[in-house]
Amino acid sequence: MTDEQWEETVDRAEKQFGVGERGEEVLAEGGYVAWIEFEGPQGRMKLERTVKPRLKEARMTFSKRIGSGVVVKKVYDPEAMVSFMKAYRWNEGSDDWEEMRGAW
């Protein structure tokens, strides 16, 4: 998802439903998570866009000895960024966000 597509989605949500809250969080590996909350047709909803560096490789360090652990070191490419969006619905029963899957 590009920046323009995200802004179009936010504008559409503002016009149809009125956005309640907005926010942005910085990720440790570089990148950010932007989100908006609004009252939609299915109740309280949240759209979340994540932009982060592409994972180049995951290096594992391990030993074959009994009781030893595995250490995974992730290597990110700072030049290539990936972006994706997720939709959530507020679940009153568990007081938590529930990811919406499938065609919506």
Sequence and secondary structure as in RCSB ss.txt:
>XXXX:A:sequence
MTDEQWEETVDRAEKQFGVGERGEEVLAEGGYVAWIEFEGPQGRMKLERTVKPRLKEARMTFSKRIGSGVVVKKV
YDPEAMVSFMKAYRWNEGSDDWEEMRGAW
>XXXX:A:secstr
  HHHHHHHHHHHHHHT EEEEEEEE TTS EEEEEEEEETTEEEEEEEEEEEEEEEEEEE  SSTT   EEEEE
EEEEEEEEEEEEEEEETTTTEEEE  S  
